[in-house]
Amino acid sequence: MIEVYIDGASAGNPGPSGAGIHIKGNGEHHRFSLPLGTMTNHEAEYHALIKALEICVEKKYKVVSFRTDSQLVDRAIEKEYVKNPTFSPLLAQALELTKQFDLFFMKWIPSSENAAADELARRAITKQNEKR
């Protein structure tokens, strides 16, 4: 099984944002630090999920277990519902991507267990700020 740790971060709310993705399994480790532009922290969390799902689809993984420290994203995926209309299209996109796996799991973890993805997300913000 492939384990995917995701995190979104923003410097300001909204502000420069980044996604951190750490994928491990099958004897491989992949780390992604992706600048996302200006958005809120919650939007960055959803974009981190979507980017990670796209990467896993591209790599043709079939069984994936995602870990996030975002209770908002975890609950939205579990319930397949979100109150805030801003997040509806992001949730819909993520749910559509999850259909491409034989098995998809999402689990909430405390921030202390998501340090690698958090560091990658923060690095993406730094990259973005350096380009300015």
ABEGO torsion letter per residue (X at the ends): XBBBBBBBBBBEOBBBBBBBBBBBEGGBBBBBBBBAEBBBAAAAAAAAAAAAAAAAAAAGBABBBBBBABAAAAAAAAAGBBABAAAAAAAAAAAAAAAABABBBBBBBBAAAAAAAAAAAAAAAAAAAAAX
